[in-house]
Amino acid sequence: MKAGISEKQQALISAYAESPEKQRKLYKRTLITVIASQIFGGAGLAAGITVGALLAQEMLGDEQVTGLPTALFTLGSALAAFMVGRAAQKLGRRAGLGIGFIAGGLGAIGVVAAAILNSVGLLFVSLFVYGAGSATNLQARYAGTDLAGPGQRATAVSMAMVFTTVGAVAGPNLVEITGDFARSIGIPALAGPFLLAAAAYLVAGSFLLIFLRPDPLLVAREIAARLERSGAAGSASTAADESAGRKGVMLGALVMVLTQIVMIAIMTMTPVHMKHHGHGLGEVGLVIGFHVGAMYLPSLFTGILVDRIGRIAMAVAAGVTLLAAGVLAASAPADSMVLLIAALCLLGLGWNFGLISGTALIVDSTTAANRARVQGSVDVLIALAGASGGALSGMVVAHSSYAALSYAGSALSLLLIPLLFALNPRKSAR
């Protein structure tokens, strides 16, 4: 019996490892379970993103710190990504993802309490804990790939992500409704979306703990172990294979880190930029809703493209799309809702291309034995990248402008393209 796994669990895992038919059914059931959790997880993620910067500005009265909420919950994301990855490595996806979502829900409750008490210290601590939900929502995409074949991996990631759109688009567009509800019960309006986030994350975590059985990662690991014992997996990995694996992980991480920095930086300051030019919360929610929809809704098509035309080709597409997003955001008149929506949609789409292509590179370059640990470590880097983008964005805008921030994002996006070819010379896009 393996550490942390009961005899009953091990017997169930073994039964699935022995039956290809059960594996196919488990793969489909896992996707359905992850999809359901992602609907709630998306609502929890997007609600806080929409008003986090505005809540900090209201409580602190200083524009320079408006990027701090994003920085704090992405730093919390970094720690949570590490812990969720380690928990999944030892106990499976179910435990890691379930506990991560529940922690995010508790953090959202803390943010509401901080707003009621007007406690900046509690706000910062709670935003840090709230980041666990963001990290878990992101790591849930890996669960669908554990039992997927090489030609299905990007599509499996996209299946999990596309349904995040339901909650992710609903969250920002419920800002006014949740704000009115919060005000009606004596809570500051900007804390209202965090009430939604708390409920959404707690439901997502509970759903995974109940229904993600048997654990897909543990079944995949058992299948790999059996193949290795039988010799069906082939000879031991060569040094060249190991080098290619490390290179693939590095390349996938690079794509996701750079796209995360650009997306978080511009997204974080867009609500503040809009508020400065007279837009109300409803308009902010609409723009962010379109943005988050563009982050997730194209996922199914993106996954198919990544599997068919290749990982590197779609990573290049991510850089080009983010470049266009930054230029449009910088040049769009502040009173033009159409152009702001278009810029933020391109921003979300570029992030989508980068995340799915980068994720596929990571999955391709790892084995069942080390996958969860490596994935968790890479997501730490993604979260830290987001924290950097969020923290610096407020300072850049305060000392320069939103346009300068957007042009800087464009320049960083452009840098991704030569780096991809430099690190992957004469490789196929797969």
C-alpha positions in Angstrom: 0.0 0.0 0.0 1.3 3.4 -1.0 1.8 6.2 1.6 -1.4 8.2 2.2 -3.6 5.8 0.3 -5.9 3.3 2.0 -6.1 -0.4 1.0 -9.7 0.2 -0.3 -8.5 3.1 -2.5 -5.5 1.1 -3.8 -7.8 -1.8 -4.7 -10.1 0.6 -6.6 -7.1 2.2 -8.4 -5.8 -1.2 -9.3 -9.1 -2.3 -10.8 -9.2 0.7 -13.0 -5.5 0.3 -14.0 -6.3 -3.2 -15.2 -9.3 -2.2 -17.4 -9.0 0.0 -20.5 -12.8 0.3 -20.6 -12.9 1.6 -17.0 -10.1 4.0 -17.9 -12.1 5.5 -20.8 -15.1 5.9 -18.6 -13.0 7.4 -15.8 -11.5 9.9 -18.3 -14.9 11.1 -19.3 -16.2 11.2 -15.7 -13.1 13.1 -14.6 -13.7 15.7 -17.3 -17.3 16.2 -16.3 -16.3 16.5 -12.6 -13.6 19.1 -13.4 -15.9 21.0 -15.7 -18.6 21.3 -13.0 -16.0 22.5 -10.5 -14.6 25.0 -13.0 -18.0 26.7 -13.5 -18.0 27.6 -9.8 -14.2 28.2 -9.6 -14.5 30.7 -12.5 -17.1 32.7 -10.7 -15.0 32.9 -7.6 -11.9 34.0 -9.5 -13.5 36.6 -11.7 -15.6 38.3 -9.0 -12.5 39.2 -6.9 -10.5 40.3 -10.0 -13.1 42.9 -10.9 -13.2 44.9 -7.7 -10.0 43.9 -5.8 -8.1 47.0 -6.9 -11.1 49.3 -6.4 -11.6 48.0 -2.8 -8.0 48.6 -2.0 -8.1 52.1 -3.4 -11.3 52.8 -1.4 -9.8 51.5 1.9 -6.3 53.0 1.4 -7.0 56.1 -0.6 -3.7 55.7 -2.5 -3.6 54.9 -6.2 0.0 53.6 -6.0 -1.2 50.6 -4.0 -4.1 49.6 -6.3 -2.0 46.8 -7.8 -1.4 45.3 -4.4 -4.6 43.2 -4.2 -3.6 41.4 -7.4 -0.1 41.0 -6.2 -1.2 39.6 -2.8 -3.6 37.0 -4.2 -1.1 36.0 -6.8 1.5 35.6 -4.1 -1.0 33.5 -2.2 -1.5 31.6 -5.5 2.2 30.9 -5.6 2.3 29.3 -2.2 -1.0 27.5 -2.9 0.3 26.2 -6.3 3.3 24.7 -4.5 1.2 23.1 -1.8 -1.5 21.9 -4.2 1.1 20.4 -6.4 2.8 18.6 -3.5 -0.5 17.4 -2.1 -1.5 16.0 -5.5 1.9 14.3 -5.9 1.4 12.5 -2.6 -2.4 12.1 -2.3 -3.8 12.7 -5.8 -5.7 15.5 -7.6 -8.8 15.1 -5.4 -7.2 16.1 -2.1 -5.0 18.9 -3.6 -7.8 20.6 -5.6 -10.5 20.2 -3.0 -8.5 21.7 -0.2 -7.2 24.5 -2.4 -10.7 25.7 -3.4 -11.9 25.6 0.2 -8.9 27.7 1.3 -9.8 30.2 -1.4 -13.4 30.4 -0.1 -12.2 31.1 3.4 -9.9 33.8 2.1 -12.9 35.5 0.3 -14.8 35.4 3.6 -11.9 37.1 5.3 -11.9 39.9 2.6 -15.6 40.6 3.4 -14.8 40.7 7.1 -11.9 43.1 6.4 -14.2 45.5 4.5 -16.8 45.4 7.3 -14.1 46.1 9.9 -12.1 48.5 7.7 -9.0 46.5 8.6 -6.3 46.9 6.0 -4.2 44.2 7.8 -7.0 41.6 7.6 -7.6 42.6 4.0 -4.0 41.9 3.0 -3.9 38.5 4.8 -7.3 37.5 3.4 -6.3 38.4 -0.2 -3.2 36.2 0.2 -5.4 33.3 1.3 -7.9 34.0 -1.4 -5.2 33.4 -3.9 -5.4 29.7 -3.2 -8.7 29.6 -5.2 -7.0 31.2 -8.2 -4.1 28.7 -8.1 -6.5 25.7 -7.7 -8.7 26.9 -10.5 -5.7 27.0 -12.7 -4.3 23.6 -11.6 -7.6 21.9 -12.1 -6.9 22.0 -15.9 -4.2 19.3 -15.4 -6.7 16.8 -13.9 -8.3 16.3 -17.3 -4.9 15.4 -18.9 -3.9 12.5 -16.5 -5.7 9.8 -18.6 -5.6 11.6 -22.0 -3.5 10.3 -24.9 -0.7 12.5 -26.4 -3.0 13.8 -29.2 -5.8 14.7 -26.7 -3.9 16.6 -24.0 -4.4 20.2 -25.2 -8.1 19.4 -26.0 -8.5 17.9 -22.5 -7.1 21.1 -21.0 -9.4 23.2 -23.1 -12.5 21.2 -22.1 -11.8 22.0 -18.5 -11.1 25.7 -19.2 -14.0 26.4 -21.6 -16.6 25.8 -18.9 -14.8 28.2 -16.6 -16.4 30.8 -18.9 -19.8 30.3 -17.4 -18.8 31.4 -13.9 -16.0 33.7 -15.1 -18.3 35.8 -17.2 -21.2 35.8 -14.7 -18.9 36.9 -11.9 -18.0 40.4 -13.2 -21.5 41.0 -14.5 -23.0 40.3 -11.0 -20.9 43.1 -9.5 -23.8 45.5 -9.2 -26.2 42.9 -8.0 -23.9 41.5 -5.3 -22.9 45.1 -4.4 -26.6 46.0 -3.9 -27.1 42.8 -1.8 -24.1 43.5 0.3 -25.2 47.1 0.9 -28.7 45.9 1.9 -27.2 43.8 4.7 -24.8 46.5 5.9 -21.6 45.4 4.1 -19.6 47.8 1.8 -20.7 47.4 -1.8 -17.3 46.5 -3.1 -17.1 43.5 -0.8 -20.3 42.0 -2.4 -18.5 40.1 -5.2 -16.3 38.4 -2.5 -19.5 36.9 -1.0 -20.1 35.3 -4.4 -16.4 34.2 -4.5 -16.6 32.6 -1.1 -19.7 30.6 -2.0 -18.4 29.6 -5.4 -15.0 28.4 -4.2 -16.5 26.4 -1.3 -19.0 24.6 -3.6 -16.2 23.8 -6.1 -14.0 22.3 -3.4 -16.7 20.3 -1.9 -17.7 19.0 -5.4 -14.2 17.7 -6.1 -13.8 16.1 -2.7 -17.0 14.2 -3.2 -17.0 13.2 -6.9 -13.4 13.0 -8.1 -13.1 9.2 -7.4 -11.1 7.2 -8.1 -8.3 9.8 -8.5 -7.2 10.1 -12.1 -3.6 10.9 -11.3 -3.2 7.9 -9.0 -4.8 5.7 -11.7 -2.4 7.1 -14.4 0.5 6.5 -12.0 -0.5 2.9 -11.4 -0.9 2.3 -15.2 2.6 3.7 -15.8 4.1 1.6 -13.0 2.5 -1.6 -14.4 3.8 -0.8 -17.9 7.3 -0.3 -16.5 7.2 -3.5 -14.6 6.1 -5.4 -17.7 8.7 -3.8 -19.9 5.9 -2.4 -22.2 7.0 1.1 -21.6 10.3 0.5 -23.4 13.8 1.0 -22.2 14.9 3.4 -19.6 15.0 7.1 -20.5 18.1 8.2 -22.2 20.1 11.4 -21.3 18.7 12.9 -24.5 15.1 12.1 -23.5 15.7 13.7 -20.1 17.3 16.8 -21.7 14.4 17.1 -24.0 12.0 16.8 -21.1 13.8 19.6 -19.2 13.8 21.8 -22.3 10.1 21.2 -22.8 9.3 22.1 -19.2 11.4 25.3 -19.5 9.8 26.3 -22.7 6.2 25.7 -21.4 7.0 27.7 -18.3 8.5 30.6 -20.3 5.4 30.8 -22.4 3.0 30.8 -19.5 5.1 33.2 -17.3 5.4 35.9 -19.9 1.8 35.8 -21.0 0.7 35.9 -17.3 2.8 39.0 -16.6 1.4 40.9 -19.5 -2.2 39.9 -18.9 -2.3 40.5 -15.2 -0.5 43.9 -15.5 -2.9 45.4 -18.1 -6.1 43.7 -16.7 -5.4 44.9 -13.1 -5.2 48.6 -14.0 -8.1 48.6 -16.6 -10.8 49.1 -13.9 -8.9 51.9 -12.3 -8.2 53.5 -15.7 -12.0 53.3 -16.5 -13.0 54.7 -13.1 -10.7 57.7 -13.6 -12.5 58.5 -16.8 -16.1 58.3 -15.4 -17.1 54.7 -16.1 -19.3 53.1 -13.5 -19.1 49.7 -11.9 -21.5 48.2 -14.4 -19.3 49.3 -17.3 -16.2 48.0 -15.5 -17.9 44.7 -15.0 -18.9 44.5 -18.6 -15.4 45.1 -19.9 -13.9 42.6 -17.4 -16.6 40.1 -18.2 -15.7 40.2 -21.9 -12.0 39.9 -21.0 -12.5 36.9 -18.8 -14.8 35.3 -21.4 -12.0 35.7 -24.0 -9.6 34.1 -21.5 -11.7 30.9 -21.4 -14.4 30.7 -24.0 -12.1 30.0 -27.0 -10.4 27.2 -25.1 -12.0 24.3 -27.0 -10.9 25.7 -30.4 -7.5 26.6 -29.0 -7.0 23.1 -27.6 -7.8 21.5 -31.0 -5.4 23.9 -32.7 -2.6 23.2 -30.3 -3.1 19.4 -30.8 -3.2 19.8 -34.6 -0.9 22.6 -35.6 1.5 22.4 -32.7 2.5 23.9 -29.3 5.1 26.3 -30.6 3.0 27.7 -33.4 0.2 28.6 -30.9 2.7 30.1 -28.5 3.9 32.4 -31.2 0.2 33.3 -31.9 -0.1 34.2 -28.1 2.8 36.7 -28.4 1.3 38.3 -31.5 -2.1 38.6 -30.0 -0.9 40.1 -26.8 1.2 42.6 -28.8 -2.0 43.7 -30.5 -3.9 43.9 -27.2 -1.3 46.2 -25.6 -1.1 48.5 -28.6 -4.9 48.8 -28.8 -5.3 49.3 -25.0 -2.7 52.1 -25.1 -4.2 53.9 -28.1 -7.9 53.5 -27.4 -9.8 56.6 -26.2 -10.8 56.2 -22.5 -14.4 56.9 -23.3 -14.6 54.2 -26.0 -16.2 51.1 -24.5 -16.0 49.3 -27.9 -12.2 49.7 -28.2 -11.6 48.9 -24.5 -13.6 45.7 -24.8 -11.7 44.8 -28.0 -8.4 45.4 -26.3 -9.3 43.3 -23.3 -10.7 40.5 -25.4 -7.4 40.3 -27.3 -5.6 40.3 -24.0 -7.7 37.4 -22.8 -7.3 35.5 -26.1 -3.5 35.9 -26.1 -3.4 34.6 -22.5 -5.6 31.6 -23.6 -3.3 30.7 -26.4 -0.2 30.9 -24.1 -1.7 29.0 -21.3 -3.0 26.0 -23.3 0.1 25.7 -25.5 2.4 26.1 -22.5 0.4 23.5 -20.5 0.6 21.0 -23.3 4.3 21.4 -23.4 4.6 20.7 -19.7 2.4 17.6 -19.9 4.3 16.3 -22.9 7.6 16.7 -21.0 6.7 15.0 -17.8 5.7 11.5 -16.6 3.0 10.3 -14.3 5.6 9.9 -11.6 6.7 13.5 -11.5 3.9 15.4 -13.3 2.0 16.9 -10.3 5.2 18.1 -8.6 6.5 19.7 -11.8 3.1 21.2 -12.6 2.8 22.7 -9.2 6.3 24.2 -9.4 5.6 25.7 -12.8 2.4 27.2 -11.5 4.4 28.8 -8.7 6.4 30.7 -11.3 3.1 31.7 -13.1 1.7 33.0 -9.8 4.9 34.9 -9.0 4.8 36.4 -12.5 1.3 37.5 -11.9 2.2 39.0 -8.6 5.0 41.0 -10.2 2.8 42.3 -12.9 0.1 43.2 -10.5 2.4 45.0 -8.0 4.3 46.9 -10.7 1.2 47.9 -12.7 -0.1 50.4 -10.1 3.3 52.0 -9.8 3.8 52.3 -13.5 0.4 53.9 -14.0 0.9 56.2 -11.0 4.2 57.5 -12.2 3.4 57.4 -15.9 0.2 56.3 -17.6 -2.1 53.4 -18.5 -0.9 53.8 -22.1 2.8 53.4 -21.0 1.9 50.2 -19.1 0.1 48.8 -22.1 3.0 49.6 -24.5 5.4 47.9 -22.0 3.2 44.8 -22.1 3.3 44.9 -25.9 7.1 45.0 -25.9 7.3 42.1 -23.5 4.9 40.1 -25.7 7.1 40.7 -28.7 10.1 39.4 -26.8 8.4 36.0 -26.5 8.6 35.2 -30.2 12.4 35.3 -30.7 12.9 33.5 -27.4 10.7 30.6 -28.5 12.7 30.1 -31.7 16.0 30.6 -29.9 15.2 27.9 -27.3 13.6 25.6 -29.8 15.7 25.7 -33.0 14.4 23.7 -36.0 11.9 21.8 -33.9 8.5 20.9 -35.1 5.6 22.8 -33.6 4.6 19.7 -31.8 
